[in-house]
Structures are given as C-alpha cells and as structure tokens.
Amino acid sequence: MSDPQRPYGAEDPTRSMGRVPSDEQPPGVVPVPGRPSWSPAQPLPPQRPQLDVGRYWAGAAATVLVCALLGLAASVIFDEVFDIGLYAPPDVLGAGDDASWAGAGAVFALLGAAVLHLLVVIAPRPRMFFGWLVGLTTVILAVLPFTGNPDPLAGAMTALVWVILGLAVSSMLGSVLGRTLSVPVTTT
C-alpha cells in the first residue's frame, strides 16, 4: 500500500530518525586518528585527585603557626586578663602554661595536616573523614577538663579553647586542601 505523503515508504532516505549510516560521522564530532569513525568512546578509568604537595604543606605550616598563636593568645587572655586559670596541656618542655598552649595548638594542627594528607592518599572522601576525625578529637579534648573534680569556669573556658582550636584546624586545613587538590581532566 502506497502512501502519497511517503513516496519512498518507511525507508525514506531524507528522514534518518537520528540514525547515522555507518560510514558517516555524526554532526559536530571530529574524528580521532586511530579510532573508527563512529564507535562509542570507551570510558576511561577514574583518576585520583592530585595534591600539590609543596603548596599543601606551605598552607599546613601557616595553619600550625596560626594555631600556635591561638593557643598562646587564649592562655594569655584567660590567665592574665580575665584571671581564669585554664587547665594547661602537658608541659613537656617545662616552658610554662603559655608555651604549653602554643605547643598544643601547633601539635593539633600538625597532626591534623598529616592525617589529612594521608586521607587524601587512601580515602575515597578525605574531607568527610577529616571533618569527623577533627570533630571527634575536639569533643574528646573539650570534655577532658571536666574529668575528676574541676572548677566549672576553668573547665568551660578550657573546653572553649579546644573548640576554637578544633574549628581553626578544620577550617584552615579544609581551605588549604580546596586550593591544592585538583581533579585531573580526562580527554577522550
């Protein structure tokens, strides 16, 4: 049965309905040398993000310095200005409470930077795991002053200092990672 609207029948050569003959290239596609002209591209294996290690550790060193100064400032402000004795971290060098707070801030940031670098290398979502690790460590450090029979005000202010240090480590190292981690671009 012939349709006057379709003189060629169902196989109208002017209507390919999105089909491309096997010897033609689809419009807008540039042929790649060494690959058949009309074959679907093979998916490339996913590539791991690349960390600019030098810039990362430069940012981590700046974070260590800022956290050391935060610890020192907190100790001076609470002890000297408000006359609230903070529960100092262990003073391993015998330099006094102010220096022990500066050292605690620096060590917290340095350990955070090392853990984040390790997570970038081995974990599928390093920022998520890092956030949880810093958050839980901060909670533990903030609760420690309340063990035993502490002065409530000194315990609360010591916990506040640990929370500020935890927020500083998390936010600064997260920003450093955002500027030094790049996802490779794959071309087909």
Secondary structure by P-SEA (a helix, b strand, c coil): cccccccccccccccccccccccccccccccccccccccccccccccccccaaaaaaaaaaaaaaaaaaaaaaaaaaaacccccccccccccccccaaaaaaaaaaaaaaaaaaaaaaaaaccccaaaaaaaaaaaaaaaaaaccccccccaaaaaaaaaaaaaaaaaaaaaaaaaaaacbbbbbbcc
